[in-house]
């Protein structure tokens, strides 16, 4: 999960689902994926804090960067928890936004962990549901 967070094209949610479907210990999956995602998110946060604004300006433009910062300043830690928790949302993107927006790391860290912890629980539960629906047990 650490690598998935730092290398965005890797699909981290699939790894959690697969581990769950394959019958790995659900508590272990939740704890390790949460810690890995949080550690990767911290790396993203600091990279973005140091060098992210010029890159973000090039990718989405200065106007959208400013809009995103204002939105983030309004919703802050709530946006981190929500975005990191919902499986269909790109959870790693918010770690870069938090860094660019200058969110305090003491606020970012627990919000990020809570979000990925919730996400991991949801994905493990989905994986177990899939496992129970399979006609062949793995």
N, C-alpha and C positions, 0 to 999 in steps of 0.2 A: 504494500500500500504506500510505503514511502516513495518508491520509484514511480508508482502510478501518479502520485501527487506532483512530483517534480517533472515528470515526462508526460505532459497532458494527453497525448494520443492513447496512452495505455488505458484500457477500460477497467477501472478498479471495481466497479459494482459487479461486474461479471465474475471477478475472482472471489468475491464474498459469496455470491450465489452458488458458484461452483463448489466452493469448500463446504457450504451447507448441504448441497445436494449429495456430495460425496460422503457425507456423514461425519465430518470433522466435529469436534467438540464445539457446540455453539457459543459457549462462554469464551472459550479461547479465541474463536474467530472474532467475536465482538471486541474483546480487549485488544488483541493484536492489530486488527484493522483500524480501530480507533486511535491507538498510539501511533501506528505508521502514518495514517492520514494526517494526524495532528502534527507530527514531526515534519512531514513533507510540506504541510501548510505553513509552518514557521519559516522554512527555507524560502518558499514563494513570497511570503510576507516581507522578509528582509531583502530579497532580491528586488522586489517591486519598490520597497521603501527607498532603496539606494539608487536604482536606475530605471524604475518603471514609468515615470511620467513621460519622458520623451518617447518611449516605445508606445505607450498607450495613446499619446497624441498622434503618432504616425498611423497606428492601426485604426482608431475610431475617430480621430480628429479632436482638436482642442475644445470645441463646443461640447461634444459628447463627454469628453473627459471631465469638464466642469460640471455638467449635469449629473454625471455619475457620482462625482464627489459630493455635490449638494444632497443628492438622494441618500448617499451613504452617511453623511453627517446627520441627516434626519433620523435614519433607521438604525445606524450603527450595529451594535451587537445583536439586535433582533434579526437584522438581515443576514448576519454571519450564521447564527443558529439555524434560521429557516433554510437558507441556501445550502448549508452543509448537511441538513437533515433530510431534505426531499430527494429521493433517488433519481428522479428524472431531470433534476437541475444540475448544471455543471458546477459542482461544489468547489473545485479548485480555483475557478475564476474569481470567486469572492476573496480568496486569500491574497491575490494580487491587488484587488481593489482596496482592501483594508490597508495594505502597505502603501499604496499610492496616496490614499486619503489621509494617511498619518494616524490611523487608529492606534491608541495606546496598546502595546503588546500585552500588558496586564489585563486588558479587557478582551483583546482578541483571542488569547490562548484559551481561557475557559469557554468562551462562546464557541470557538472552533471545535473544541473537544466535545462539548455537549451535542453540537450538531452532528458530528461524525459518529458519535456513540448512538444517537437515535437512528441515524441512517443505517448503521451496521445492524442494529436490532431489526429494523424493517426488512433489510435484505436477507438476514438469516431466517426470519420467519417466512419470507417468500420462498426461499430455497427449500425450507422444510415442507412447505405446502406443495411445491413442485415434486419433491421427493415422494411425498405421500400419494400423489396423483399418478406417478409412473407405474405402469403395469409390471415392470421388472424392477426389483429392488437392487440397488447398487451395493 
